[in-house]
Amino acid sequence: ANLDNALEIVRDIFALLYSKKEVDVLRFRDDIAKQISCKASIKANKHLNNLEIDTLIKNLNQCENPWTCPHGRPTIIKFSVNDLERMFERIQK
């Protein structure tokens, strides 16, 4: 699976280079980093064991900006007990 990911990333890099007439090196590096992070990300319905969860949280804590992915989507969302009770319709009136 990692080889498949690597081949897909290389194809995407070449497609990105091919589609551009001029390449801004800093922007290109940023685009590549975003693509690699997305390809390597945990997808929906992927079940993680405790070690994978602990490693993910440890790595996230080492990030310069752990609050969002490279595209700006949140990586951490805080819910209060009240929020959860409301979502699951457990608030007594």
PyMOL commands that place a pseudoatom at each C-alpha (Angstrom):
pseudoatom trace, name=CA, resn=ALA, resi=1, chain=A, elem=C, hetatm=0, pos=[0.000, 0.000, 0.000]
pseudoatom trace, name=CA, resn=ASN, resi=2, chain=A, elem=C, hetatm=0, pos=[2.866, 2.419, 0.736]
pseudoatom trace, name=CA, resn=LEU, resi=3, chain=A, elem=C, hetatm=0, pos=[4.349, 1.795, -2.722]
pseudoatom trace, name=CA, resn=ASP, resi=4, chain=A, elem=C, hetatm=0, pos=[0.954, 2.508, -4.287]
pseudoatom trace, name=CA, resn=ASN, resi=5, chain=A, elem=C, hetatm=0, pos=[0.803, 5.763, -2.319]
pseudoatom trace, name=CA, resn=ALA, resi=6, chain=A, elem=C, hetatm=0, pos=[4.325, 6.709, -3.397]
pseudoatom trace, name=CA, resn=LEU, resi=7, chain=A, elem=C, hetatm=0, pos=[3.574, 6.024, -7.065]
pseudoatom trace, name=CA, resn=GLU, resi=8, chain=A, elem=C, hetatm=0, pos=[0.378, 8.053, -6.870]
pseudoatom trace, name=CA, resn=ILE, resi=9, chain=A, elem=C, hetatm=0, pos=[2.244, 10.953, -5.250]
pseudoatom trace, name=CA, resn=VAL, resi=10, chain=A, elem=C, hetatm=0, pos=[4.949, 10.882, -7.942]
pseudoatom trace, name=CA, resn=ARG, resi=11, chain=A, elem=C, hetatm=0, pos=[2.271, 10.856, -10.662]
pseudoatom trace, name=CA, resn=ASP, resi=12, chain=A, elem=C, hetatm=0, pos=[0.556, 13.817, -9.010]
pseudoatom trace, name=CA, resn=ILE, resi=13, chain=A, elem=C, hetatm=0, pos=[3.866, 15.709, -8.818]
pseudoatom trace, name=CA, resn=PHE, resi=14, chain=A, elem=C, hetatm=0, pos=[4.521, 15.172, -12.518]
pseudoatom trace, name=CA, resn=ALA, resi=15, chain=A, elem=C, hetatm=0, pos=[0.948, 16.162, -13.385]
pseudoatom trace, name=CA, resn=LEU, resi=16, chain=A, elem=C, hetatm=0, pos=[1.349, 19.340, -11.335]
pseudoatom trace, name=CA, resn=LEU, resi=17, chain=A, elem=C, hetatm=0, pos=[4.651, 20.167, -13.021]
pseudoatom trace, name=CA, resn=TYR, resi=18, chain=A, elem=C, hetatm=0, pos=[3.257, 19.409, -16.464]
pseudoatom trace, name=CA, resn=SER, resi=19, chain=A, elem=C, hetatm=0, pos=[0.218, 21.634, -15.943]
pseudoatom trace, name=CA, resn=LYS, resi=20, chain=A, elem=C, hetatm=0, pos=[2.291, 24.701, -14.986]
pseudoatom trace, name=CA, resn=LYS, resi=21, chain=A, elem=C, hetatm=0, pos=[4.232, 26.868, -17.414]
pseudoatom trace, name=CA, resn=GLU, resi=22, chain=A, elem=C, hetatm=0, pos=[6.213, 28.511, -14.626]
pseudoatom trace, name=CA, resn=VAL, resi=23, chain=A, elem=C, hetatm=0, pos=[6.886, 27.042, -11.206]
pseudoatom trace, name=CA, resn=ASP, resi=24, chain=A, elem=C, hetatm=0, pos=[7.133, 29.068, -8.009]
pseudoatom trace, name=CA, resn=VAL, resi=25, chain=A, elem=C, hetatm=0, pos=[9.430, 26.813, -5.971]
pseudoatom trace, name=CA, resn=LEU, resi=26, chain=A, elem=C, hetatm=0, pos=[8.001, 27.772, -2.561]
pseudoatom trace, name=CA, resn=ARG, resi=27, chain=A, elem=C, hetatm=0, pos=[4.405, 27.322, -3.714]
pseudoatom trace, name=CA, resn=PHE, resi=28, chain=A, elem=C, hetatm=0, pos=[5.320, 24.074, -5.460]
pseudoatom trace, name=CA, resn=ARG, resi=29, chain=A, elem=C, hetatm=0, pos=[6.906, 22.722, -2.261]
pseudoatom trace, name=CA, resn=ASP, resi=30, chain=A, elem=C, hetatm=0, pos=[3.810, 23.738, -0.314]
pseudoatom trace, name=CA, resn=ASP, resi=31, chain=A, elem=C, hetatm=0, pos=[1.505, 22.021, -2.854]
pseudoatom trace, name=CA, resn=ILE, resi=32, chain=A, elem=C, hetatm=0, pos=[3.605, 18.845, -2.725]
pseudoatom trace, name=CA, resn=ALA, resi=33, chain=A, elem=C, hetatm=0, pos=[3.574, 18.815, 1.089]
pseudoatom trace, name=CA, resn=LYS, resi=34, chain=A, elem=C, hetatm=0, pos=[-0.212, 19.158, 1.063]
pseudoatom trace, name=CA, resn=GLN, resi=35, chain=A, elem=C, hetatm=0, pos=[-0.609, 16.343, -1.455]
pseudoatom trace, name=CA, resn=ILE, resi=36, chain=A, elem=C, hetatm=0, pos=[1.679, 14.020, 0.480]
pseudoatom trace, name=CA, resn=SER, resi=37, chain=A, elem=C, hetatm=0, pos=[-0.112, 14.752, 3.752]
pseudoatom trace, name=CA, resn=CYS, resi=38, chain=A, elem=C, hetatm=0, pos=[-3.502, 14.069, 2.157]
pseudoatom trace, name=CA, resn=LYS, resi=39, chain=A, elem=C, hetatm=0, pos=[-2.384, 10.802, 0.574]
pseudoatom trace, name=CA, resn=ALA, resi=40, chain=A, elem=C, hetatm=0, pos=[-0.934, 9.642, 3.883]
pseudoatom trace, name=CA, resn=SER, resi=41, chain=A, elem=C, hetatm=0, pos=[-3.910, 10.775, 5.962]
pseudoatom trace, name=CA, resn=ILE, resi=42, chain=A, elem=C, hetatm=0, pos=[-6.258, 8.469, 7.778]
pseudoatom trace, name=CA, resn=LYS, resi=43, chain=A, elem=C, hetatm=0, pos=[-9.381, 7.991, 5.704]
pseudoatom trace, name=CA, resn=ALA, resi=44, chain=A, elem=C, hetatm=0, pos=[-12.987, 7.620, 6.866]
pseudoatom trace, name=CA, resn=ASN, resi=45, chain=A, elem=C, hetatm=0, pos=[-13.905, 4.206, 8.282]
pseudoatom trace, name=CA, resn=LYS, resi=46, chain=A, elem=C, hetatm=0, pos=[-10.247, 3.363, 8.981]
pseudoatom trace, name=CA, resn=HIS, resi=47, chain=A, elem=C, hetatm=0, pos=[-10.116, 1.767, 12.402]
pseudoatom trace, name=CA, resn=LEU, resi=48, chain=A, elem=C, hetatm=0, pos=[-7.092, 2.547, 14.546]
pseudoatom trace, name=CA, resn=ASN, resi=49, chain=A, elem=C, hetatm=0, pos=[-5.672, 0.538, 17.405]
pseudoatom trace, name=CA, resn=ASN, resi=50, chain=A, elem=C, hetatm=0, pos=[-4.523, 2.204, 20.648]
pseudoatom trace, name=CA, resn=LEU, resi=51, chain=A, elem=C, hetatm=0, pos=[-0.881, 2.370, 19.533]
pseudoatom trace, name=CA, resn=GLU, resi=52, chain=A, elem=C, hetatm=0, pos=[-1.853, 4.078, 16.271]
pseudoatom trace, name=CA, resn=ILE, resi=53, chain=A, elem=C, hetatm=0, pos=[-4.043, 6.558, 18.156]
pseudoatom trace, name=CA, resn=ASP, resi=54, chain=A, elem=C, hetatm=0, pos=[-1.275, 7.336, 20.667]
pseudoatom trace, name=CA, resn=THR, resi=55, chain=A, elem=C, hetatm=0, pos=[1.270, 7.795, 17.854]
pseudoatom trace, name=CA, resn=LEU, resi=56, chain=A, elem=C, hetatm=0, pos=[-1.105, 10.043, 15.919]
pseudoatom trace, name=CA, resn=ILE, resi=57, chain=A, elem=C, hetatm=0, pos=[-1.719, 12.280, 18.953]
pseudoatom trace, name=CA, resn=LYS, resi=58, chain=A, elem=C, hetatm=0, pos=[2.010, 12.378, 19.772]
pseudoatom trace, name=CA, resn=ASN, resi=59, chain=A, elem=C, hetatm=0, pos=[2.852, 13.399, 16.194]
pseudoatom trace, name=CA, resn=LEU, resi=60, chain=A, elem=C, hetatm=0, pos=[0.051, 15.963, 16.142]
pseudoatom trace, name=CA, resn=ASN, resi=61, chain=A, elem=C, hetatm=0, pos=[1.374, 17.523, 19.359]
pseudoatom trace, name=CA, resn=GLN, resi=62, chain=A, elem=C, hetatm=0, pos=[4.788, 17.958, 17.696]
pseudoatom trace, name=CA, resn=CYS, resi=63, chain=A, elem=C, hetatm=0, pos=[3.326, 19.964, 14.792]
pseudoatom trace, name=CA, resn=GLU, resi=64, chain=A, elem=C, hetatm=0, pos=[3.915, 23.692, 14.538]
pseudoatom trace, name=CA, resn=ASN, resi=65, chain=A, elem=C, hetatm=0, pos=[0.175, 24.181, 13.988]
pseudoatom trace, name=CA, resn=PRO, resi=66, chain=A, elem=C, hetatm=0, pos=[-1.727, 21.130, 15.245]
pseudoatom trace, name=CA, resn=TRP, resi=67, chain=A, elem=C, hetatm=0, pos=[-5.148, 22.781, 14.969]
pseudoatom trace, name=CA, resn=THR, resi=68, chain=A, elem=C, hetatm=0, pos=[-5.727, 22.413, 11.217]
pseudoatom trace, name=CA, resn=CYS, resi=69, chain=A, elem=C, hetatm=0, pos=[-4.650, 20.246, 8.307]
pseudoatom trace, name=CA, resn=PRO, resi=70, chain=A, elem=C, hetatm=0, pos=[-2.600, 21.875, 5.514]
pseudoatom trace, name=CA, resn=HIS, resi=71, chain=A, elem=C, hetatm=0, pos=[-5.849, 22.778, 3.753]
pseudoatom trace, name=CA, resn=GLY, resi=72, chain=A, elem=C, hetatm=0, pos=[-7.234, 24.530, 6.833]
pseudoatom trace, name=CA, resn=ARG, resi=73, chain=A, elem=C, hetatm=0, pos=[-9.666, 21.870, 8.022]
pseudoatom trace, name=CA, resn=PRO, resi=74, chain=A, elem=C, hetatm=0, pos=[-9.798, 21.405, 11.799]
pseudoatom trace, name=CA, resn=THR, resi=75, chain=A, elem=C, hetatm=0, pos=[-7.910, 18.462, 13.311]
pseudoatom trace, name=CA, resn=ILE, resi=76, chain=A, elem=C, hetatm=0, pos=[-9.230, 19.012, 16.827]
pseudoatom trace, name=CA, resn=ILE, resi=77, chain=A, elem=C, hetatm=0, pos=[-12.776, 19.874, 17.825]
pseudoatom trace, name=CA, resn=LYS, resi=78, chain=A, elem=C, hetatm=0, pos=[-13.829, 20.478, 21.418]
pseudoatom trace, name=CA, resn=PHE, resi=79, chain=A, elem=C, hetatm=0, pos=[-17.311, 19.496, 22.578]
pseudoatom trace, name=CA, resn=SER, resi=80, chain=A, elem=C, hetatm=0, pos=[-18.599, 20.254, 26.037]
pseudoatom trace, name=CA, resn=VAL, resi=81, chain=A, elem=C, hetatm=0, pos=[-20.694, 17.704, 27.920]
pseudoatom trace, name=CA, resn=ASN, resi=82, chain=A, elem=C, hetatm=0, pos=[-23.673, 19.969, 27.256]
pseudoatom trace, name=CA, resn=ASP, resi=83, chain=A, elem=C, hetatm=0, pos=[-22.921, 19.912, 23.494]
pseudoatom trace, name=CA, resn=LEU, resi=84, chain=A, elem=C, hetatm=0, pos=[-22.796, 16.115, 23.503]
pseudoatom trace, name=CA, resn=GLU, resi=85, chain=A, elem=C, hetatm=0, pos=[-25.993, 15.808, 25.530]
pseudoatom trace, name=CA, resn=ARG, resi=86, chain=A, elem=C, hetatm=0, pos=[-27.743, 18.134, 23.089]
pseudoatom trace, name=CA, resn=MET, resi=87, chain=A, elem=C, hetatm=0, pos=[-26.455, 16.180, 20.056]
pseudoatom trace, name=CA, resn=PHE, resi=88, chain=A, elem=C, hetatm=0, pos=[-27.716, 12.914, 21.493]
pseudoatom trace, name=CA, resn=GLU, resi=89, chain=A, elem=C, hetatm=0, pos=[-30.940, 14.497, 22.763]
pseudoatom trace, name=CA, resn=ARG, resi=90, chain=A, elem=C, hetatm=0, pos=[-30.142, 13.662, 26.403]
pseudoatom trace, name=CA, resn=ILE, resi=91, chain=A, elem=C, hetatm=0, pos=[-30.881, 17.045, 27.907]
pseudoatom trace, name=CA, resn=GLN, resi=92, chain=A, elem=C, hetatm=0, pos=[-33.771, 16.804, 30.338]
pseudoatom trace, name=CA, resn=LYS, resi=93, chain=A, elem=C, hetatm=0, pos=[-36.235, 19.666, 30.309]
for i in range(1, 93): cmd.bond("trace and resi %d" % i, "trace and resi %d" % (i + 1))
show_as sticks, trace
zoom trace
